[in-house]
Structures are given as C-alpha cells and as structure tokens.
C-alpha cells in the first residue's frame, strides 16, 4: 500500500437538469474543479436518429482546451485551421484552443449503431502558453495497453503506467490520462507524482471503494483528489471502468 494516499476533496454528480437531447444524442454534463474543467458524455443508442451523419452537440467554448475520447461509434472532426480526420473507438483528439480555434464534430456512426464519447474541456488558465501542435489525433492502435494478471486493463493515452508511455505529449507540462477497467472484487493501486493534480471519472459500474477517504464512488461521478503519493481503490461486485486524468502546468489539470 502506498503511504500518503490522496483523499477525495470534491465529488461532482450529473443531474437531470444538466442532461439534454439534441440531434438524437443524449448529452450529460458534469462541472468540476470550480468550473475550470467539465466532462461531458454524449450517447446515441441507435434507435432515434434517422440520418447517417449528424452534428455532435458538445458544449465547446473558444479559449478552452479539449480532449475528445471515443468509446463507441465513429467521429469526424474539422478544426478552424482546416485539419480534418476521423476518430475510431479507443482513439482521441486533443485540441489546444488558447488562440480561440474551434472544432466541429460530426458522427459517422450508422443510425442503428451505438455512439458513445467523452469530452473533457478546460479553460486555459492565465500564464499557460499555447501548446503546439494545435491539434493532435491519436488512434486506438497507437495507445499501449497493460493487462494485469488480476484482469485489470489500463490503456495509457498520456503519461506513464508500468513502464508504458502514452502517445499524448505536451510541451508546457506533464499529463496523465488512463482508461482503466477493474474486474469485480479486485484492488487497484496506482502511484502518481505528488505534484500532479488528479481527477477520476467513473464511466461504468458502481461501488468503487476509495481506501483513503473511505467512500464509495458511483457511476458518472467526477472525483477531485487532493495531494498525495497515489490512489488506492477496490471494486465490489461489479466491474468498474474509469478515467484517471492528471498532470501539472496544463490546461486540463490547472484546478
């Protein structure tokens, strides 16, 4: 067990008032970290959209940095600088919007298939220089995966885990972005540099126990942690999937 575990400082929950449906998509909004950062889940179940292409209604504002992580479906994007491409499941797109650049998303998912994406958005804090490049597209095949003997699966989008380095790098700071799946009745402990600020977002499953704070984390809760050397968790009777987001001197983690 890591000494000096981080304790939970704040829990944000999505509410009915923050949910809306547009273009056949259901969007759930979670403000966190005193509104400097928010996470938005966008779903399409494959039952209420008539056309093959539809704009995805992410709540983007100029002057924010964003990370779009696609879990299911297919997503096309076009930036204000003319960059375009397509994200497939497990891929992501980082956009640095410190200069006011914008990005439009359009789903390429067939009408009768499921779409699921997570959109992390943060205001650019004062004193943070623009991060080149303005956009960085990462496909699932380029993201290393660690498979533990206990069945735990960790996808390393950014940062380092068990010797694996994620493909997303930034020059103005260090970033951690892990997609973690933990089987039922399984403990999970991860060391995190003390200077990092850390958020945890529970994608699926309930009853994730945090040892340091003695609290149960439920599905769709956004957790803000205090300082410490790491985080120690354990699942109960359900498998849990979570995103661990952290770093220092970056727009996504200046809380």
Beta strands, then each sheet from edge to edge (+ up, - down):
strand 1: 8-13
strand 2: 19-22
strand 3: 25-32
strand 4: 37-44
strand 5: 54-55
strand 6: 64-72
strand 7: 74-79
strand 8: 84-88
strand 9: 92-95
strand 10: 103-107
strand 11: 115-123
strand 12: 135-138
strand 13: 144-147
strand 14: 153-158
strand 15: 160-161
strand 16: 164-165
strand 17: 174-182
strand 18: 187-191
strand 19: 197-204
strand 20: 208-210
strand 21: 215-217
strand 22: 221-225
strand 23: 230-234
strand 24: 240-248
sheet 1: 1+ 22- 19+ 24- 17+ 14- 13+
sheet 2: 2+ 3- 4+ 11- 6+ 9- 12+
sheet 3: 5+ 10- 7+ 8-
sheet 4: 15+ 16-
sheet 5: 18+ 23- 20+ 21-
end
